[in-house]
Amino acid sequence: MKNKLLAIFLIFLILSCQNGLEVDSTKQTATDPIADITYLKGYFYTTNLDLSTNSGPQIDLYKIDSTSFPVDRFEMDLNGQGYLAATNDGTNLYFQPRFTDYILKMTPLGELFWYQSDYFLDNTADTTSTFMYWSGRGITWADTNLVVLYGHKEDSTLYRWRYITVNDNFSTIKDTVVVWGHLNKTGVFALDYDPINKEFLLLCIDRTNNYILFSVSSELEYDNSYYNIPDSALGIAVAGNSKIYLSLPDRRIEEFTRP
């Protein structure tokens, strides 16, 4: 009798859990804004900024032409990543999530090659993972290496540049910390590299809460100059002839000309 009652109780428990658990896998990509952009072989590539918290694949890869018209879309087997910083090596794409220390390599069709943890110790006595102290602030390709930028979670003036080789293996070539006192807590949120002028271009919010673009040399030297940008800008890409493009939430991509 006790076994029968226990069986009945378990059945009711399972049924109640099933009835109470409603899994929402609805995609909202049609209304999501776009995130960071990268320019590859005449087209821009970007992802939607997924904030839905729904289950299942919620992130798409978009191929967009120079008129901001989407010419193709590929489903990525990802969700819960929020903003994805983007870059390319001339053939394939790389993405950096905000919430983890992973870096993803994909084809322009959204097919995953690999994802790697950019794990580094904050100091020799620390065994916690990267994103406990540092959050991703941008990714770009500079000459022959992947360059990844992190901002410190507790000290908003500290930024960590990491140069990574990904050709034969995933290993660090250079790791350096810079101090930028002119930015607010949000700070840098996107960057790209201009191979012609040998400079990094960064989008950020300064201490007066203005959205600005500033550049640093390949040696990370900053001359204190900056340019105001639209406060809705989400990403940046450098195309041919050092042309600068900004991505906007309404899925427009506009050229930005420095005064």
Backbone as CSV, one residue per row, in Angstrom:
resi,resn,N_x,N_y,N_z,CA_x,CA_y,CA_z,C_x,C_y,C_z
1,MET,0.840,-1.209,0.000,0.000,0.000,0.000,0.874,1.257,0.000
2,LYS,1.931,1.230,0.835,2.828,2.380,0.895,3.520,2.603,-0.439
3,ASN,3.916,1.508,-1.091,4.586,1.627,-2.390,3.646,2.214,-3.432
4,LYS,2.358,1.793,-3.369,1.384,2.303,-4.330,1.157,3.801,-4.121
5,LEU,1.066,4.224,-2.853,0.892,5.651,-2.564,2.102,6.459,-3.007
6,LEU,3.284,5.886,-2.802,4.506,6.574,-3.219,4.547,6.729,-4.722
7,ALA,4.131,5.684,-5.446,4.116,5.743,-6.906,3.147,6.805,-7.395
8,ILE,1.956,6.861,-6.761,0.963,7.866,-7.145,1.486,9.278,-6.877
9,PHE,2.156,9.450,-5.723,2.724,10.753,-5.374,3.770,11.196,-6.408
10,LEU,4.622,10.266,-6.808,5.660,10.594,-7.790,5.056,10.964,-9.138
11,ILE,3.993,10.249,-9.527,3.335,10.557,-10.804,2.763,11.972,-10.780
12,PHE,2.060,12.306,-9.661,1.498,13.658,-9.544,2.592,14.722,-9.514
13,LEU,3.714,14.405,-8.878,4.824,15.354,-8.818,5.396,15.617,-10.198
14,ILE,5.583,14.559,-10.975,6.116,14.705,-12.337,5.158,15.494,-13.202
15,LEU,3.858,15.169,-13.111,2.863,15.868,-13.932,2.778,17.338,-13.572
16,SER,2.860,17.638,-12.269,2.782,19.041,-11.846,3.988,19.821,-12.323
17,CYS,5.154,19.180,-12.308,6.363,19.850,-12.798,6.280,20.107,-14.286
18,GLN,5.752,19.120,-15.018,5.639,19.276,-16.465,4.648,20.380,-16.819
19,ASN,3.539,20.434,-16.070,2.528,21.446,-16.351,3.005,22.839,-15.972
20,GLY,3.837,22.919,-14.931,4.298,24.217,-14.457,5.501,24.753,-15.203
21,LEU,6.166,23.883,-15.941,7.373,24.285,-16.641,7.045,24.598,-18.091
22,GLU,6.965,25.873,-18.415,6.671,26.302,-19.775,7.949,26.837,-20.400
23,VAL,8.450,26.113,-21.359,9.689,26.492,-22.030,9.348,27.358,-23.235
24,ASP,9.850,28.575,-23.232,9.591,29.514,-24.322,10.804,29.546,-25.245
25,SER,10.635,29.037,-26.448,11.720,29.031,-27.422,11.450,29.994,-28.576
26,THR,10.513,30.931,-28.358,10.182,31.912,-29.391,11.386,32.793,-29.706
27,LYS,11.659,32.977,-30.986,12.770,33.840,-31.401,12.267,35.262,-31.603
28,GLN,13.048,36.221,-31.155,12.696,37.630,-31.296,13.719,38.376,-32.144
29,THR,14.381,37.633,-33.009,15.446,38.238,-33.812,14.927,39.336,-34.742
30,ALA,13.659,39.280,-35.106,13.112,40.284,-36.028,13.100,41.673,-35.424
31,THR,13.013,41.752,-34.099,12.951,43.056,-33.438,14.200,43.376,-32.628
32,ASP,15.125,42.434,-32.521,16.363,42.700,-31.790,17.229,43.717,-32.531
33,PRO,17.923,44.584,-31.811,18.934,45.430,-32.467,20.138,44.579,-32.854
34,ILE,21.007,45.119,-33.679,22.234,44.412,-34.010,23.332,44.831,-33.033
35,ALA,24.400,44.075,-33.019,25.488,44.320,-32.069,26.709,44.869,-32.817
36,ASP,27.878,44.361,-32.499,29.111,44.801,-33.146,29.138,44.316,-34.600
37,ILE,29.972,44.938,-35.414,30.067,44.586,-36.831,31.522,44.334,-37.209
38,THR,31.701,43.549,-38.262,33.020,43.357,-38.856,32.857,43.319,-40.367
39,TYR,33.873,43.795,-41.087,33.789,43.938,-42.547,34.655,42.870,-43.207
40,LEU,34.024,42.029,-44.046,34.736,40.924,-44.680,34.308,40.780,-46.130
41,LYS,35.258,40.996,-47.042,35.063,40.774,-48.477,33.810,41.459,-49.022
42,GLY,33.666,42.734,-48.681,32.598,43.544,-49.244,31.292,43.541,-48.480
43,TYR,31.230,42.803,-47.381,29.996,42.726,-46.594,30.294,42.914,-45.109
44,PHE,29.260,43.381,-44.398,29.335,43.475,-42.945,28.692,42.229,-42.338
45,TYR,29.280,41.758,-41.258,28.708,40.639,-40.516,28.429,41.101,-39.093
46,THR,27.282,40.679,-38.581,26.885,41.064,-37.232,25.935,40.023,-36.667
47,THR,25.611,40.151,-35.397,24.617,39.298,-34.756,23.552,40.168,-34.121
48,ASN,22.406,39.567,-33.845,21.387,40.293,-33.092,21.773,40.333,-31.622
49,LEU,21.342,41.380,-30.952,21.601,41.549,-29.519,20.483,40.839,-28.761
50,ASP,20.743,39.587,-28.389,19.721,38.742,-27.780,19.589,39.029,-26.286
51,LEU,18.423,39.533,-25.899,18.123,39.805,-24.489,16.864,39.070,-24.042
52,SER,16.447,38.055,-24.807,15.146,37.425,-24.589,15.099,36.485,-23.400
53,THR,16.209,35.844,-23.052,16.306,34.774,-22.036,15.508,33.539,-22.435
54,ASN,15.043,33.447,-23.671,14.306,32.269,-24.131,15.266,31.122,-24.425
55,SER,14.718,29.918,-24.478,15.532,28.738,-24.720,15.736,28.508,-26.216
56,GLY,16.620,27.562,-26.534,16.880,27.239,-27.932,17.752,28.283,-28.599
57,PRO,18.116,28.078,-29.872,18.937,29.051,-30.603,18.235,30.402,-30.707
58,GLN,18.883,31.447,-30.223,18.286,32.781,-30.201,19.154,33.820,-30.908
59,ILE,20.273,33.395,-31.466,21.197,34.340,-32.089,21.404,33.958,-33.544
60,ASP,21.259,34.933,-34.423,21.491,34.744,-35.852,22.694,35.556,-36.304
61,LEU,23.349,35.063,-37.323,24.437,35.784,-37.977,23.877,36.443,-39.227
62,TYR,24.121,37.746,-39.374,23.593,38.499,-40.507,24.724,38.946,-41.428
63,LYS,24.473,38.806,-42.704,25.361,39.319,-43.746,24.662,40.513,-44.374
64,ILE,25.280,41.686,-44.284,24.628,42.934,-44.671,25.476,43.671,-45.692
65,ASP,24.825,44.231,-46.720,25.582,44.943,-47.748,25.832,46.400,-47.350
66,SER,26.438,47.152,-48.251,26.855,48.529,-47.942,25.692,49.497,-47.791
67,THR,24.477,49.061,-48.177,23.292,49.910,-48.035,22.482,49.543,-46.794
68,SER,23.045,48.726,-45.928,22.398,48.229,-44.717,21.299,47.213,-45.006
69,PHE,21.314,46.647,-46.208,20.307,45.640,-46.573,20.830,44.248,-46.218
70,PRO,20.063,43.467,-45.454,20.500,42.109,-45.107,20.345,41.173,-46.308
71,VAL,21.444,40.591,-46.733,21.403,39.720,-47.901,21.364,38.248,-47.530
72,ASP,21.661,37.923,-46.269,21.593,36.527,-45.826,21.555,36.478,-44.304
73,ARG,21.072,35.346,-43.797,20.966,35.146,-42.355,21.223,33.681,-42.042
74,PHE,21.990,33.431,-40.995,22.340,32.063,-40.615,22.087,31.880,-39.126
75,GLU,21.389,30.814,-38.785,21.122,30.549,-37.374,22.374,30.017,-36.693
76,MET,22.697,30.595,-35.544,23.812,30.128,-34.725,23.243,29.366,-33.536
77,ASP,23.862,28.293,-33.183,23.362,27.463,-32.085,23.778,28.064,-30.744
78,LEU,23.298,29.299,-30.488,23.686,30.042,-29.295,22.485,30.762,-28.704
79,ASN,22.520,30.973,-27.402,21.596,31.903,-26.757,22.225,32.409,-25.467
80,GLY,21.588,33.412,-24.882,22.053,33.935,-23.607,23.400,34.637,-23.656
81,GLN,23.859,35.018,-24.843,25.176,35.639,-24.964,25.109,37.161,-24.917
82,GLY,23.925,37.728,-25.134,23.824,39.184,-25.147,24.629,39.783,-26.284
83,TYR,25.439,40.782,-25.953,26.250,41.481,-26.954,27.456,40.634,-27.343
84,LEU,27.663,40.481,-28.648,28.830,39.772,-29.161,29.713,40.741,-29.933
85,ALA,30.952,40.929,-29.465,31.932,41.686,-30.235,32.393,40.815,-31.397
86,ALA,32.735,41.439,-32.539,33.018,40.675,-33.747,34.269,41.173,-34.457
87,THR,34.967,40.240,-35.117,36.089,40.579,-35.977,36.296,39.443,-36.968
88,ASN,37.292,39.581,-37.843,37.603,38.520,-38.806,39.080,38.556,-39.151
89,ASP,39.571,37.438,-39.674,40.976,37.335,-40.062,41.172,37.378,-41.572
90,GLY,40.135,37.831,-42.286,40.179,37.866,-43.742,39.489,36.677,-44.373
91,THR,39.200,35.648,-43.573,38.518,34.450,-44.060,37.387,34.028,-43.137
92,ASN,37.660,33.985,-41.842,36.683,33.512,-40.862,36.387,34.576,-39.812
93,LEU,35.358,34.324,-39.027,34.860,35.278,-38.044,35.214,34.845,-36.630
94,TYR,35.353,35.841,-35.747,35.600,35.588,-34.329,34.629,36.437,-33.515
95,PHE,34.142,35.856,-32.409,33.191,36.561,-31.552,33.624,36.471,-30.095
96,GLN,33.339,37.540,-29.367,33.652,37.612,-27.937,32.381,37.962,-27.161
97,PRO,31.873,37.035,-26.337,30.732,37.357,-25.472,31.159,38.286,-24.334
98,ARG,30.175,38.947,-23.735,30.445,39.822,-22.604,30.534,39.046,-21.279
99,PHE,29.785,37.947,-21.185,29.581,37.327,-19.880,30.529,36.164,-19.580
100,THR,31.356,35.764,-20.512,32.295,34.671,-20.280,33.653,35.065,-20.830
101,ASP,34.652,34.212,-20.624,35.971,34.475,-21.189,36.217,33.626,-22.428
102,TYR,35.134,33.187,-23.085,35.273,32.379,-24.282,35.406,33.240,-25.536
103,ILE,36.110,32.705,-26.512,36.209,33.289,-27.847,35.772,32.223,-28.840
104,LEU,34.939,32.614,-29.798,34.393,31.672,-30.760,34.939,31.962,-32.152
105,LYS,35.293,30.917,-32.887,35.696,31.044,-34.282,34.646,30.366,-35.145
106,MET,34.171,31.093,-36.168,33.106,30.578,-37.029,33.365,30.908,-38.491
107,THR,32.728,30.159,-39.355,32.763,30.480,-40.773,31.775,31.614,-41.036
108,PRO,31.837,32.250,-42.203,30.844,33.285,-42.534,29.431,32.729,-42.720
109,LEU,29.278,31.418,-42.590,27.958,30.793,-42.645,27.436,30.447,-41.256
110,GLY,28.168,30.861,-40.230,27.738,30.605,-38.865,28.091,29.235,-38.335
111,GLU,28.986,28.529,-39.021,29.398,27.192,-38.575,30.553,27.329,-37.587
112,LEU,30.460,26.617,-36.483,31.440,26.749,-35.407,32.675,25.901,-35.662
113,PHE,33.854,26.546,-35.660,35.125,25.829,-35.677,35.481,25.373,-34.267
114,TRP,35.535,26.344,-33.353,35.884,26.057,-31.969,35.490,27.220,-31.075
115,TYR,35.454,26.940,-29.793,35.385,28.006,-28.797,36.439,27.712,-27.742
116,GLN,37.174,28.745,-27.376,38.295,28.610,-26.461,38.145,29.587,-25.300
117,SER,38.497,29.135,-24.127,38.520,30.016,-22.969,39.831,30.801,-22.972
118,ASP,39.714,32.131,-22.964,40.913,32.971,-22.855,41.241,33.123,-21.376
119,TYR,41.620,32.025,-20.786,41.871,31.977,-19.345,43.244,32.552,-19.021
120,PHE,43.279,33.451,-18.050,44.566,33.932,-17.558,44.437,34.247,-16.072
121,LEU,45.511,34.076,-15.357,45.506,34.346,-13.925,45.648,35.836,-13.677
122,ASP,44.844,36.356,-12.760,44.952,37.771,-12.429,46.242,38.051,-11.662
123,ASN,46.687,37.082,-10.914,48.011,37.139,-10.306,48.436,35.699,-10.017
124,THR,49.648,35.502,-9.621,50.168,34.146,-9.489,49.485,33.338,-8.397
125,ALA,48.834,34.010,-7.453,48.165,33.297,-6.370,46.687,33.086,-6.646
126,ASP,46.216,33.561,-7.779,44.793,33.540,-8.079,44.469,32.390,-9.033
127,THR,43.501,31.582,-8.682,43.120,30.461,-9.535,41.707,30.605,-10.077
128,THR,41.088,31.756,-9.890,39.748,31.969,-10.416,39.821,32.307,-11.900
129,SER,38.699,32.172,-12.578,38.690,32.370,-14.026,38.735,33.847,-14.391
130,THR,39.030,34.099,-15.656,39.223,35.443,-16.166,38.063,36.376,-15.834
131,PHE,36.836,35.934,-16.137,35.710,36.854,-16.053,35.265,37.154,-14.627
132,MET,35.941,36.598,-13.617,35.669,37.003,-12.236,36.126,38.440,-12.001
133,TYR,37.155,38.875,-12.712,37.722,40.205,-12.521,37.664,41.068,-13.784
134,TRP,37.629,40.435,-14.953,37.698,41.166,-16.208,36.510,40.796,-17.093
135,SER,35.976,41.778,-17.805,34.886,41.527,-18.748,35.316,41.948,-20.144
136,GLY,34.844,41.213,-21.134,35.209,41.509,-22.514,34.738,42.874,-22.960
137,ARG,35.608,43.606,-23.638,35.279,44.954,-24.121,35.519,45.116,-25.616
138,GLY,35.941,44.065,-26.292,36.131,44.188,-27.723,37.144,43.190,-28.246
139,ILE,37.061,42.963,-29.545,37.960,42.008,-30.184,38.251,42.509,-31.599
140,THR,39.485,42.306,-32.061,39.850,42.709,-33.408,41.005,41.858,-33.892
141,TRP,41.284,41.965,-35.176,42.405,41.263,-35.785,43.434,42.309,-36.188
142,ALA,44.659,42.156,-35.690,45.727,43.105,-35.998,46.894,42.356,-36.644
143,ASP,47.047,42.567,-37.941,48.124,41.938,-38.721,47.981,40.421,-38.728
144,THR,48.625,39.709,-37.813,48.557,38.243,-37.830,48.007,37.653,-36.541
145,ASN,47.511,38.513,-35.664,47.069,38.022,-34.356,45.688,38.542,-33.981
146,LEU,45.035,37.778,-33.139,43.796,38.213,-32.530,44.141,39.109,-31.346
147,VAL,43.448,40.236,-31.227,43.672,41.152,-30.111,42.361,41.272,-29.338
148,VAL,42.439,40.976,-28.050,41.251,40.949,-27.205,41.427,41.973,-26.088
149,LEU,40.386,42.769,-25.864,40.431,43.805,-24.837,39.482,43.457,-23.697
150,TYR,39.968,43.655,-22.464,39.159,43.439,-21.273,39.179,44.695,-20.405
151,GLY,38.073,44.935,-19.700,38.011,46.004,-18.721,37.879,45.401,-17.331
152,HIS,38.556,45.992,-16.350,38.498,45.469,-14.989,37.142,45.801,-14.364
153,LYS,36.564,44.833,-13.674,35.222,45.010,-13.126,35.186,45.918,-11.908
154,GLU,36.298,46.018,-11.197,36.314,46.814,-9.971,37.042,48.142,-10.129
155,ASP,37.942,48.231,-11.078,38.676,49.470,-11.335,38.461,49.842,-12.796
156,SER,37.575,50.798,-13.031,37.164,51.126,-14.394,38.248,51.822,-15.211
157,THR,39.381,52.153,-14.596,40.463,52.783,-15.348,41.407,51.758,-15.976
158,LEU,41.283,50.483,-15.578,42.222,49.465,-16.033,41.675,48.685,-17.226
159,TYR,42.502,48.585,-18.258,42.155,47.806,-19.449,43.317,46.878,-19.787
160,ARG,42.945,45.674,-20.165,43.949,44.644,-20.422,43.913,44.241,-21.886
161,TRP,45.029,44.407,-22.557,45.181,44.026,-23.961,45.869,42.671,-24.031
162,ARG,45.273,41.761,-24.791,45.875,40.443,-24.955,45.996,40.112,-26.444
163,TYR,47.219,39.808,-26.853,47.497,39.413,-28.228,47.608,37.891,-28.261
164,ILE,46.811,37.272,-29.125,46.695,35.815,-29.124,46.934,35.261,-30.523
165,THR,47.741,34.229,-30.622,47.904,33.519,-31.882,46.913,32.372,-31.932
166,VAL,46.269,32.199,-33.073,45.256,31.145,-33.200,45.515,30.254,-34.409
167,ASN,46.647,30.437,-35.075,46.921,29.670,-36.292,47.208,28.198,-35.997
168,ASP,48.219,27.940,-35.204,48.582,26.559,-34.879,48.001,26.112,-33.544
169,ASN,47.934,27.031,-32.605,47.318,26.750,-31.305,46.792,28.061,-30.742
170,PHE,46.192,27.977,-29.573,45.617,29.152,-28.927,46.534,29.543,-27.779
171,SER,47.369,30.551,-28.010,48.342,30.914,-26.976,48.575,32.418,-26.966
172,THR,48.959,32.917,-25.801,49.172,34.349,-25.597,50.551,34.764,-26.070
173,ILE,50.592,35.833,-26.847,51.860,36.401,-27.304,52.252,37.592,-26.448
174,LYS,51.242,38.400,-26.107,51.503,39.621,-25.348,50.328,39.910,-24.443
175,ASP,50.601,40.374,-23.239,49.567,40.702,-22.264,50.014,41.961,-21.527
176,THR,49.256,43.046,-21.699,49.661,44.300,-21.074,48.442,45.054,-20.557
177,VAL,48.631,45.816,-19.495,47.551,46.596,-18.880,47.817,48.078,-19.084
178,VAL,46.780,48.828,-19.486,46.888,50.276,-19.635,45.882,50.946,-18.716
179,VAL,46.121,52.216,-18.427,45.229,52.995,-17.572,44.636,54.130,-18.403
180,TRP,43.306,54.181,-18.456,42.603,55.262,-19.138,41.674,55.932,-18.126
181,GLY,42.029,57.119,-17.695,41.252,57.814,-16.687,40.136,58.675,-17.248
182,HIS,40.005,58.740,-18.584,39.009,59.635,-19.172,37.670,58.949,-19.445
183,LEU,37.509,57.693,-19.026,36.301,56.943,-19.332,35.460,56.711,-18.074
184,ASN,34.141,56.525,-18.281,33.290,56.215,-17.141,33.272,54.706,-16.896
185,LYS,32.369,54.244,-16.050,32.378,52.835,-15.668,32.053,51.925,-16.841
186,THR,31.195,52.365,-17.740,30.894,51.561,-18.934,32.120,51.477,-19.827
187,GLY,32.741,52.626,-20.076,34.003,52.666,-20.802,33.928,52.150,-22.219
188,VAL,34.954,51.418,-22.627,35.049,50.896,-23.993,34.053,49.757,-24.184
189,PHE,33.368,49.754,-25.333,32.450,48.650,-25.612,32.652,48.042,-26.999
190,ALA,33.534,48.606,-27.828,33.813,48.018,-29.138,35.116,48.605,-29.674
191,LEU,35.783,47.852,-30.538,36.997,48.362,-31.159,37.257,47.665,-32.479
192,ASP,38.124,48.257,-33.284,38.628,47.628,-34.503,40.012,48.167,-34.778
193,TYR,40.699,47.521,-35.709,42.082,47.891,-36.028,42.147,48.371,-37.467
194,ASP,42.856,49.473,-37.673,43.087,50.027,-39.007,44.501,49.640,-39.436
195,PRO,44.634,48.678,-40.351,45.972,48.216,-40.731,46.760,49.225,-41.556
196,ILE,46.074,50.178,-42.186,46.775,51.182,-42.993,47.437,52.222,-42.089
197,ASN,46.665,52.739,-41.142,47.192,53.757,-40.231,47.828,53.163,-38.971
198,LYS,47.786,51.845,-38.853,48.388,51.156,-37.707,47.872,51.725,-36.385
199,GLU,46.553,51.739,-36.239,45.953,52.253,-35.019,44.703,51.466,-34.656
200,PHE,44.404,51.445,-33.369,43.174,50.854,-32.867,42.144,51.957,-32.677
201,LEU,40.921,51.707,-33.106,39.823,52.651,-32.942,38.849,52.080,-31.921
202,LEU,38.495,52.871,-30.920,37.685,52.387,-29.812,36.439,53.235,-29.612
203,LEU,35.307,52.572,-29.413,34.066,53.247,-29.055,33.891,53.148,-27.543
204,CYS,33.474,54.241,-26.929,33.372,54.227,-25.468,32.484,55.367,-24.983
205,ILE,32.291,55.395,-23.665,31.590,56.485,-22.996,32.574,57.126,-22.023
206,ASP,32.727,58.450,-22.121,33.737,59.111,-21.286,33.165,59.509,-19.926
207,ARG,33.961,60.194,-19.139,33.570,60.531,-17.768,32.430,61.540,-17.710
208,THR,32.175,62.246,-18.809,31.041,63.169,-18.869,29.821,62.513,-19.507
209,ASN,29.889,61.190,-19.690,28.804,60.375,-20.247,28.519,60.662,-21.715
210,ASN,29.514,61.146,-22.427,29.403,61.325,-23.869,29.963,60.105,-24.595
211,TYR,29.294,59.739,-25.686,29.785,58.651,-26.535,30.876,59.210,-27.440
212,ILE,32.034,58.592,-27.404,33.163,59.098,-28.186,33.895,57.955,-28.887
213,LEU,34.665,58.341,-29.890,35.613,57.450,-30.552,36.998,58.028,-30.321
214,PHE,37.914,57.203,-29.851,39.297,57.644,-29.757,40.202,56.552,-30.291
215,SER,41.413,56.909,-30.604,42.342,55.948,-31.202,43.627,55.881,-30.390
216,VAL,44.258,54.708,-30.447,45.588,54.523,-29.869,46.460,53.887,-30.937
217,SER,47.729,54.148,-30.857,48.662,53.589,-31.830,48.808,52.087,-31.625
218,SER,49.512,51.452,-32.535,49.769,50.021,-32.391,50.580,49.721,-31.138
219,GLU,51.234,50.769,-30.592,51.970,50.628,-29.328,51.120,51.050,-28.127
220,LEU,49.809,51.259,-28.391,48.823,51.612,-27.365,49.040,53.001,-26.781
221,GLU,49.633,53.903,-27.554,49.838,55.280,-27.116,48.622,56.119,-27.481
222,TYR,48.152,56.926,-26.521,46.959,57.745,-26.695,47.342,59.218,-26.624
223,ASP,46.888,60.018,-27.631,47.280,61.429,-27.702,46.230,62.373,-27.112
224,ASN,45.206,61.812,-26.422,44.167,62.585,-25.736,43.139,63.220,-26.665
225,SER,43.169,62.909,-27.942,42.144,63.424,-28.851,40.986,62.434,-28.938
226,TYR,39.806,62.939,-29.330,38.641,62.063,-29.463,37.624,62.719,-30.381
227,TYR,36.606,61.953,-30.770,35.547,62.433,-31.652,34.203,62.004,-31.074
228,ASN,33.236,62.909,-31.080,31.895,62.566,-30.629,31.200,61.686,-31.662
229,ILE,30.466,60.696,-31.176,29.740,59.784,-32.055,28.292,59.708,-31.586
230,PRO,27.381,59.164,-32.420,25.983,59.021,-31.980,25.884,58.183,-30.711
231,ASP,24.999,58.594,-29.792,24.891,57.871,-28.522,24.134,56.553,-28.658
232,SER,23.778,56.193,-29.890,23.140,54.897,-30.129,24.093,53.906,-30.791
233,ALA,25.322,54.322,-31.049,26.290,53.441,-31.714,26.541,52.196,-30.875
234,LEU,26.637,51.047,-31.548,26.834,49.779,-30.860,28.111,49.051,-31.283
235,GLY,28.597,49.331,-32.481,29.770,48.611,-32.959,30.529,49.411,-33.988
236,ILE,31.721,48.927,-34.350,32.587,49.636,-35.276,33.300,48.642,-36.178
237,ALA,33.503,49.056,-37.429,34.280,48.261,-38.375,35.077,49.196,-39.259
238,VAL,36.298,48.805,-39.555,37.138,49.546,-40.494,37.149,48.775,-41.803
239,ALA,36.728,49.443,-42.876,36.680,48.806,-44.189,37.870,49.275,-45.026
240,GLY,37.802,49.042,-46.339,38.893,49.434,-47.215,39.164,50.924,-47.179
241,ASN,40.407,51.312,-47.422,40.830,52.715,-47.407,40.575,53.393,-46.067
242,SER,40.606,52.607,-44.997,40.465,53.115,-43.623,39.114,53.776,-43.354
243,LYS,38.085,53.439,-44.114,36.755,53.982,-43.848,36.191,53.364,-42.575
244,ILE,35.565,54.217,-41.751,35.031,53.793,-40.471,33.511,53.681,-40.570
245,TYR,32.967,52.580,-40.078,31.521,52.374,-40.080,31.047,52.055,-38.665
246,LEU,29.868,52.574,-38.330,29.258,52.328,-37.025,27.943,51.582,-37.214
247,SER,27.669,50.630,-36.318,26.383,49.945,-36.337,25.435,50.634,-35.374
248,LEU,24.166,50.733,-35.780,23.138,51.406,-34.989,22.018,50.416,-34.661
249,PRO,21.284,50.632,-33.572,20.300,49.649,-33.112,19.226,49.289,-34.128
250,ASP,18.844,50.234,-34.985,17.788,49.960,-35.957,18.312,49.249,-37.200
251,ARG,19.451,48.602,-37.060,20.054,47.779,-38.112,20.586,48.598,-39.277
252,ARG,20.914,49.828,-38.997,21.607,50.631,-39.990,23.109,50.589,-39.721
253,ILE,23.871,50.659,-40.797,25.323,50.757,-40.701,25.720,52.008,-41.482
254,GLU,26.312,52.957,-40.763,26.612,54.251,-41.377,28.106,54.549,-41.315
255,GLU,28.586,55.200,-42.371,29.983,55.616,-42.393,30.183,56.793,-41.439
256,PHE,31.281,56.773,-40.719,31.633,57.868,-39.820,32.907,58.522,-40.338
257,THR,32.842,59.837,-40.512,33.995,60.588,-40.995,34.534,61.463,-39.881
258,ARG,35.799,61.295,-39.572,36.408,62.134,-38.542,36.546,63.568,-39.053
259,PRO,36.136,64.549,-38.246,36.213,65.964,-38.674,37.645,66.373,-38.996
